[in-house]
Protein backbone atom coordinates (compact mmCIF):
# COMPACT_ATOMS: atom_id res chain seq x y z
CA UNK A 1 0.00 0.00 0.00
CA UNK A 2 1.09 3.54 -0.66
CA UNK A 3 1.28 6.10 2.12
CA UNK A 4 -1.77 8.16 3.06
CA UNK A 5 0.58 10.96 4.11
CA UNK A 6 2.03 13.60 1.82
CA UNK A 7 5.27 13.74 3.80
CA UNK A 8 7.91 11.01 3.91
CA UNK A 9 9.26 12.32 7.22
CA UNK A 10 8.57 10.15 10.29
CA UNK A 11 5.37 10.81 12.18
CA UNK A 12 6.14 12.70 15.40
CA UNK A 13 4.32 11.07 18.34
CA UNK A 14 3.61 13.28 21.36
CA UNK A 15 2.24 11.89 24.64
CA UNK A 16 0.35 14.70 26.38
CA UNK A 17 -1.09 12.85 29.39
CA UNK A 18 -4.41 14.11 30.81
CA UNK A 19 -5.42 17.26 28.93
CA UNK A 20 -8.57 19.39 28.95
CA UNK A 21 -10.64 18.88 25.79
CA UNK A 22 -10.83 22.55 24.80
CA UNK A 23 -7.08 22.97 25.25
CA UNK A 24 -6.43 20.03 22.94
CA UNK A 25 -9.03 21.26 20.45
CA UNK A 26 -7.20 24.58 20.21
CA UNK A 27 -3.83 22.82 19.90
CA UNK A 28 -5.10 20.63 17.05
CA UNK A 29 -6.35 23.61 15.09
CA UNK A 30 -3.13 25.54 15.64
CA UNK A 31 -1.03 22.60 14.45
CA UNK A 32 -3.34 22.00 11.48
CA UNK A 33 -3.04 25.64 10.40
CA UNK A 34 0.74 25.54 10.78
CA UNK A 35 0.86 22.30 8.77
CA UNK A 36 -1.29 23.73 5.97
CA UNK A 37 0.76 26.95 5.85
CA UNK A 38 4.08 25.08 5.80
CA UNK A 39 5.21 26.47 9.15
CA UNK A 40 5.15 22.92 10.52
CA UNK A 41 7.06 20.67 8.11
CA UNK A 42 6.00 17.26 9.45
CA UNK A 43 2.96 15.37 10.73
CA UNK A 44 2.17 15.00 14.43
CA UNK A 45 0.24 12.34 16.36
CA UNK A 46 -1.15 13.52 19.70
CA UNK A 47 -1.84 10.74 22.23
CA UNK A 48 -3.67 11.66 25.42
CA UNK A 49 -6.56 11.23 27.83
CA UNK A 50 -9.30 13.76 28.56
CA UNK A 51 -11.09 14.56 31.80
CA UNK A 52 -14.71 13.43 31.48
CA UNK A 53 -16.54 15.34 28.75
CA UNK A 54 -19.27 14.82 26.15
CA UNK A 55 -18.58 16.10 22.63
CA UNK A 56 -21.02 16.42 19.76
CA UNK A 57 -20.02 16.07 16.12
CA UNK A 58 -21.77 17.79 13.24
CA UNK A 59 -24.44 15.08 12.81
CA UNK A 60 -25.59 15.10 16.45
CA UNK A 61 -29.35 15.41 16.92
CA UNK A 62 -31.15 16.78 19.98
CA UNK A 63 -32.38 13.29 20.87
CA UNK A 64 -28.76 12.08 21.09
CA UNK A 65 -27.82 14.47 23.88
CA UNK A 66 -27.51 13.47 27.56
CA UNK A 67 -30.84 12.89 29.27
CA UNK A 68 -29.49 14.26 32.57
CA UNK A 69 -28.64 17.70 31.19
CA UNK A 70 -24.86 17.17 31.29
CA UNK A 71 -22.99 19.87 29.35
CA UNK A 72 -21.84 19.06 25.83
CA UNK A 73 -19.09 20.66 23.73
CA UNK A 74 -20.10 21.05 20.07
CA UNK A 75 -17.15 20.44 17.76
CA UNK A 76 -16.35 20.49 14.05
CA UNK A 77 -15.60 16.80 13.53
CA UNK A 78 -17.79 14.27 11.78
CA UNK A 79 -19.99 11.84 13.66
CA UNK A 80 -22.43 12.27 16.50
CA UNK A 81 -22.27 12.40 20.30
CA UNK A 82 -19.60 10.59 22.29
CA UNK A 83 -17.89 10.62 25.67
CA UNK A 84 -14.22 11.07 26.47
CA UNK A 85 -12.68 10.49 29.86
CA UNK A 86 -10.08 8.75 32.01
CA UNK A 87 -9.27 5.23 30.88
CA UNK A 88 -9.86 6.06 27.22
CA UNK A 89 -6.85 6.53 24.94
CA UNK A 90 -7.40 9.31 22.41
CA UNK A 91 -5.30 9.75 19.28
CA UNK A 92 -5.36 12.89 17.14
CA UNK A 93 -3.24 12.62 13.97
CA UNK A 94 -2.51 16.04 12.47
CA UNK A 95 -1.60 14.86 9.00
CA UNK A 96 -1.15 16.36 5.54
CA UNK A 97 -2.92 13.84 3.31
CA UNK A 98 -1.50 12.62 0.03
CA UNK A 99 -3.12 13.73 -3.22
CA UNK A 100 -5.76 13.01 -4.29
CA UNK A 101 -7.25 13.19 -0.79
CA UNK A 102 -9.21 10.02 0.01
CA UNK A 103 -11.09 10.48 3.28
CA UNK A 104 -12.66 7.02 3.25
CA UNK A 105 -9.25 5.40 2.86
CA UNK A 106 -7.90 7.51 5.73
CA UNK A 107 -10.75 6.41 8.01
CA UNK A 108 -10.22 2.75 7.09
CA UNK A 109 -6.53 3.04 7.97
CA UNK A 110 -7.34 4.41 11.41
CA UNK A 111 -9.85 1.62 11.95
CA UNK A 112 -7.21 -0.90 10.85
CA UNK A 113 -4.82 0.47 13.45
CA UNK A 114 -7.39 -0.04 16.21
CA UNK A 115 -8.29 -3.54 15.01
CA UNK A 116 -4.61 -4.48 14.89
CA UNK A 117 -4.10 -3.35 18.49
CA UNK A 118 -7.11 -5.25 19.80
CA UNK A 119 -5.90 -8.40 18.01
CA UNK A 120 -2.44 -7.96 19.54
CA UNK A 121 -4.11 -7.90 22.95
CA UNK A 122 -6.16 -11.02 22.19
CA UNK A 123 -9.57 -9.54 21.33
CA UNK A 124 -11.33 -10.11 18.00
CA UNK A 125 -12.94 -6.92 16.71
CA UNK A 126 -14.63 -6.10 13.44
CA UNK A 127 -15.95 -3.46 11.11
CA UNK A 128 -19.75 -3.40 10.88
CA UNK A 129 -21.50 -2.24 7.70
CA UNK A 130 -23.11 1.16 8.12
CA UNK A 131 -21.28 1.88 11.38
CA UNK A 132 -17.93 3.56 11.81
CA UNK A 133 -15.42 2.43 14.39
CA UNK A 134 -14.36 -0.94 15.75
CA UNK A 135 -16.76 -3.45 17.28
CA UNK A 136 -17.10 -6.55 19.43
CA UNK A 137 -20.02 -8.57 18.10
CA UNK A 138 -23.10 -9.32 20.16
CA UNK A 139 -24.04 -12.90 20.95
CA UNK A 140 -27.82 -12.86 21.18
CA UNK A 141 -27.64 -11.91 24.86
CA UNK A 142 -25.41 -8.85 24.71
CA UNK A 143 -25.65 -6.31 21.90
CA UNK A 144 -22.73 -5.20 19.74
CA UNK A 145 -20.24 -3.07 21.70
CA UNK A 146 -18.07 -0.32 20.28
CA UNK A 147 -14.46 -0.50 21.49
CA UNK A 148 -12.98 2.18 19.23
CA UNK A 149 -14.69 5.32 17.95
CA UNK A 150 -13.66 7.61 15.12
CA UNK A 151 -14.55 11.15 14.11
CA UNK A 152 -12.37 13.30 11.87
CA UNK A 153 -12.23 16.58 10.00
CA UNK A 154 -10.27 17.33 6.83
CA UNK A 155 -9.64 20.96 5.86
CA UNK A 156 -7.05 22.25 3.36
CA UNK A 157 -6.02 18.57 2.94
CA UNK A 158 -5.03 18.39 6.62
CA UNK A 159 -6.68 15.78 8.84
CA UNK A 160 -7.42 16.45 12.50
CA UNK A 161 -9.51 14.97 15.32
CA UNK A 162 -9.21 11.17 15.26
CA UNK A 163 -9.96 8.06 17.30
CA UNK A 164 -10.64 6.92 20.86
CA UNK A 165 -10.05 3.43 22.28
CA UNK A 166 -11.81 2.33 25.47
CA UNK A 167 -9.11 0.73 27.63
CA UNK A 168 -10.49 0.77 31.18
CA UNK A 169 -12.95 3.69 31.42
CA UNK A 170 -16.05 3.93 33.59
CA UNK A 171 -18.59 2.78 31.00
CA UNK A 172 -21.51 4.15 33.02
CA UNK A 173 -20.76 7.50 31.39
CA UNK A 174 -22.26 6.10 28.19
CA UNK A 175 -25.57 5.25 29.90
CA UNK A 176 -26.83 8.85 29.72
CA UNK A 177 -26.43 9.09 25.95
CA UNK A 178 -26.97 7.15 22.74
CA UNK A 179 -23.29 6.60 21.88
CA UNK A 180 -22.57 7.78 18.34
CA UNK A 181 -26.33 7.91 17.73
CA UNK A 182 -26.71 4.11 17.50
CA UNK A 183 -29.61 3.00 19.75
CA UNK A 184 -29.24 -0.77 19.29
CA UNK A 185 -25.58 -0.99 20.31
CA UNK A 186 -23.51 -0.25 23.38
CA UNK A 187 -20.03 0.67 24.52
CA UNK A 188 -17.39 -1.82 25.62
CA UNK A 189 -13.82 -1.72 26.85
CA UNK A 190 -10.72 -3.83 26.43
CA UNK A 191 -10.68 -4.53 30.16
CA UNK A 192 -14.30 -5.75 30.26
CA UNK A 193 -14.03 -7.86 27.12
CA UNK A 194 -10.71 -9.50 27.99
CA UNK A 195 -11.44 -9.98 31.68
CA UNK A 196 -8.15 -8.44 32.76
CA UNK A 197 -6.83 -4.96 33.33
CA UNK A 198 -5.79 -3.21 30.11
CA UNK A 199 -4.68 0.35 30.77
CA UNK A 200 -3.97 3.38 28.62
CA UNK A 201 -0.27 2.84 29.38
CA UNK A 202 -0.54 -0.71 27.99
CA UNK A 203 -2.20 0.39 24.76
CA UNK A 204 -0.35 3.65 24.06
CA UNK A 205 2.83 2.25 22.42
CA UNK A 206 0.84 -0.29 20.42
CA UNK A 207 -1.60 2.28 19.06
CA UNK A 208 1.09 4.81 18.20
CA UNK A 209 3.01 2.22 16.19
CA UNK A 210 -0.12 0.87 14.48
CA UNK A 211 -1.32 4.32 13.41
CA UNK A 212 2.11 5.15 12.00
CA UNK A 213 2.24 1.85 10.09
CA UNK A 214 -1.32 2.18 8.80
CA UNK A 215 -0.82 5.71 7.51
CA UNK A 216 2.54 4.87 5.94
CA UNK A 217 1.10 1.83 4.16
CA UNK A 218 3.15 -0.87 5.90
CA UNK A 219 0.02 -2.12 7.67
CA UNK A 220 -2.39 -3.47 5.07
CA UNK A 221 -6.06 -2.57 5.33
CA UNK A 222 -8.26 -5.68 5.24
CA UNK A 223 -12.01 -6.21 5.54
CA UNK A 224 -12.40 -7.61 9.09
CA UNK A 225 -16.10 -8.22 8.44
CA UNK A 226 -18.15 -10.31 10.89
CA UNK A 227 -18.14 -14.03 10.06
CA UNK A 228 -21.27 -15.23 8.26
CA UNK A 229 -24.05 -16.64 10.40
CA UNK A 230 -24.48 -20.35 9.75
CA UNK A 231 -28.01 -21.33 8.74
CA UNK A 232 -29.23 -24.65 10.21
CA UNK A 233 -29.84 -27.31 7.55
CA UNK A 234 -32.93 -29.49 7.68
CA UNK A 235 -32.43 -33.02 6.34
CA UNK A 236 -34.40 -36.22 6.35
CA UNK A 237 -33.76 -38.43 9.38
CA UNK A 238 -34.14 -42.17 8.94
CA UNK A 239 -36.63 -41.78 6.13
CA UNK A 240 -39.32 -40.26 8.34
CA UNK A 241 -39.68 -36.91 9.97
CA UNK A 242 -36.88 -34.37 9.86
CA UNK A 243 -33.55 -33.90 11.55
CA UNK A 244 -31.71 -30.66 12.27
CA UNK A 245 -28.00 -30.26 11.55
CA UNK A 246 -26.34 -27.22 13.14
Buried (B, 14 or more C-beta within 10 A) or exposed (E): EEBBBBBEEEBEBBEBEEBEBEEBBEBBBEBBBBBBEEEBEBBBBBBBBBEBBBBBBEBBEEEBBBEEEBEBEEBEBBBBBBBBBBBBBBBBBBBBBBEEBBEEBBBBBBBBBBBBBBEEBEBEBBBBEEBBBBBBBBEEEEBBBBBBBBBBBBEEBBBBBBBBBBBBBEBEBBEBBBBBBBEEBBBBBBBBBEEEEBEBEBBBEBBBBBBBBBBBBEBEBEEBEBEEEEEEEEEEEEEEEEEEEE
